[in-house]
Amino acid sequence: MKKSLLTAACTMGLGLVPALAQSDLAPPRCDYGAPNENAPEELSQFAFLIGDYTISAHAWQNGAWSPPRPGTPARWNGYYGLEGMAIVDEWYGRDPGIEPETGRGINVRMWDAEDGEWDMMWIATAGRQVQDLRAKVMDGVLTMWQVYPERPEFKATFHIEDEDHWARISYVPDENGEWQPQFKLAATRIPCGEE
């Protein structure tokens, strides 16, 4: 059942269309701020989010990632907030330049030095409930989980390919409690135009 729901979600428009004209997308912010000189060095762990990205969605099927579904890409935009002490990132279910009424959400990420992990608060138009998430580097991989509402069947990892590409992979436990990949959001940077 979970797999069929995931497949349905992927086919409902989170995929990236390679032939989509760059001019159709909402313009990139291009002013992303900067880290505060007093910001913790751990802020760099999520610095790959800084920028504007198109997102393609892929389901894990038969031991491989599915191709993205043709359609309007999702969008993920990140910038430094709270005077450079936090990273703020915005999610759009479809690029708002193409579909202005798309669902959206915002996340604020701050490093908690006392607990040695990231504190994150997420709210979106779909659920309208603040979610409390955490993250830290585990076994060399930036790993995220949800604290409130409690969601023990969820975790996600972030993987940086290069300065213009990264991915977030979510996992669910199988019947033996082993984490299995479920869903990948693959990000591609939207370059800023010439001034």
Protein Blocks (a to p, Z undefined) as FASTA:
>chain_A
ZZmmmmmmmmnopaccfklcfklpccdfkinbjadfkbcfklmmmmmmgccdddddddde
ehiacdddeddddddddddeehhiaccddddfbafklmmmbccddddddddfknopacdd
dddfklopacddddddeehiacdddfbdcdfkbccddddfblmbccdddddddfkopacd
fbdcdddddddddZZ
